[in-house]
Amino acid sequence: KIKDDTGVASATLHPSSVLYRLAQSLRPAHIIYSEATRAGADGAIRLRDATPISSFSLLLFGGRLYHDAKAGVIGIDDGWIRFRMAADVADLILAARRQ
């Protein structure tokens, strides 16, 4: 799924993407991409120039973070992506982002 200003939509990797052939074996949790296009009669969203990234990379280099200490959660931007973690781990991530 991808999210933009218009909402959340399903997306697939474009067949010309190198990651397209590898995605089934890699099963990445997160993907960054530089191009999304609508293609075919169904108007499906296809992602190109895609790269798999780890959750840790997303936490360190992604969007603005918020921390809900009571719930034990760090969220990115508006909370669409959330990670549950121990308070000491959350503190380390937030400290690293401040550096």
C-alpha positions as CSV (number, residue, x, y, z in Angstrom):
1,K,0.0,0.0,0.0
2,I,1.1,3.6,-0.6
3,K,-0.2,6.8,0.9
4,D,-0.2,10.3,-0.5
5,D,-2.3,13.4,-0.1
6,T,-5.3,11.7,-1.8
7,G,-5.4,8.7,0.5
8,V,-4.2,5.1,0.7
9,A,-4.1,2.9,-2.4
10,S,-2.8,-0.6,-3.3
11,A,0.3,-0.7,-5.5
12,T,2.6,-3.3,-7.1
13,L,6.1,-3.1,-8.5
14,H,6.4,-2.4,-12.2
15,P,7.5,-5.4,-14.2
16,S,10.5,-3.5,-15.5
17,S,11.8,-2.9,-11.9
18,V,14.8,-5.1,-10.9
19,L,13.1,-5.5,-7.5
20,Y,10.0,-7.0,-9.3
21,R,11.9,-10.2,-9.9
22,L,13.3,-10.3,-6.4
23,A,10.4,-9.2,-4.3
24,Q,8.9,-12.7,-3.9
25,S,12.0,-14.0,-2.3
26,L,13.0,-10.9,-0.4
27,R,9.5,-10.0,0.9
28,P,10.7,-6.5,2.1
29,A,8.7,-4.9,4.8
30,H,9.2,-1.4,3.3
31,I,10.0,0.0,-0.1
32,I,11.0,3.5,-1.1
33,Y,10.4,4.5,-4.7
34,S,10.9,7.5,-7.0
35,E,8.1,7.0,-9.5
36,A,4.5,5.8,-9.3
37,T,2.4,5.4,-12.5
38,R,-1.1,4.3,-13.3
39,A,-1.0,1.6,-16.0
40,G,-3.3,-0.8,-17.8
41,A,-7.1,-1.0,-18.1
42,D,-7.5,-1.5,-14.4
43,G,-5.5,1.7,-13.6
44,A,-3.3,-0.1,-11.2
45,I,-0.5,1.8,-9.5
46,R,3.0,0.5,-10.5
47,L,6.2,1.5,-8.7
48,R,9.5,2.0,-10.4
49,D,13.0,2.8,-9.2
50,A,12.2,0.9,-6.0
51,T,14.5,-0.1,-3.2
52,P,13.8,-2.3,-0.2
53,I,14.7,-0.7,3.2
54,S,14.7,-2.0,6.7
55,S,12.4,-0.7,9.5
56,F,15.5,0.7,11.3
57,S,16.4,2.7,8.2
58,L,12.9,4.1,8.0
59,L,13.0,5.1,11.7
60,L,16.4,6.8,11.3
61,F,15.9,8.5,8.0
62,G,12.1,8.6,7.4
63,G,9.6,11.4,8.1
64,R,8.9,13.2,11.4
65,L,8.6,10.8,14.4
66,Y,6.3,11.0,17.3
67,H,6.6,8.9,20.5
68,D,3.6,7.6,22.5
69,A,5.4,6.4,25.6
70,K,2.2,5.0,27.2
71,A,1.4,2.8,24.2
72,G,5.1,2.0,23.6
73,V,4.9,3.2,20.0
74,I,6.9,5.3,17.7
75,G,5.0,6.5,14.6
76,I,6.2,8.2,11.4
77,D,4.5,11.4,10.2
78,D,0.7,11.0,10.8
79,G,1.0,7.5,12.3
80,W,0.2,5.5,9.2
81,I,3.4,3.5,10.0
82,R,3.9,2.6,13.7
83,F,6.4,0.5,15.5
84,R,5.9,-1.0,18.9
85,M,9.1,-1.0,21.0
86,A,10.5,-0.8,24.5
87,A,10.9,2.7,26.0
88,D,14.7,2.4,26.1
89,V,14.9,1.5,22.4
90,A,12.6,4.4,21.5
91,D,14.8,6.8,23.5
92,L,17.9,5.6,21.6
93,I,16.2,6.1,18.3
94,L,14.9,9.5,19.2
95,A,18.4,10.5,20.5
96,A,20.0,9.3,17.2
97,R,17.6,11.4,15.2
98,R,18.5,14.5,17.2
99,Q,22.2,14.1,16.3
